């Protein structure tokens, strides 16, 4: 019995589309095309990370997150489960996606546009640095969970393996620039470098940044020192 070949991740397909567009136009591929790994840029929509205790309070005792879609980084997934985020003045965002697996802290990541709509004033923070940040109420099918802190706009960042970091000449905590082409081309500064042997080369920007440059599968992208 023949076994179907695994379907490439959407991010890899988008990278291949960019390569094809460059080839069709007779242009040289950006410097990133000769890197150890293909450069993947993904828009990170609003989402939350939750502890096991929070998941149980929202979905019932013993409940475990179920996989809706695997993400580009190994072991990370978008869960089928979603929650309702209740902000100041009872404004809400429904169907806020949970990303798994469970973590050691509770964190909600929003764009500034999301925060304005909800009535939040949120700081720009590295994921996990939630001290002194606003809290919020989450609602699930089995109850409510009050977050005392943890609502942030996440710093835009790039995941790199040690080989990728060596190629770009950076260390963990350094910064790169992301040059995005197209009709709405922009260059994003202060792209925080996060280096780990388990990482694949991937940039995360939020919906405000992605919409500002109309990022599409065929949009040329390049990391710069």
Order of alpha helices (4+ residues) and beta strands (2+ residues): alpha-beta-beta-alpha-beta-beta-beta-beta-alpha-beta-beta-beta-beta-alpha-beta-beta-beta-alpha-beta
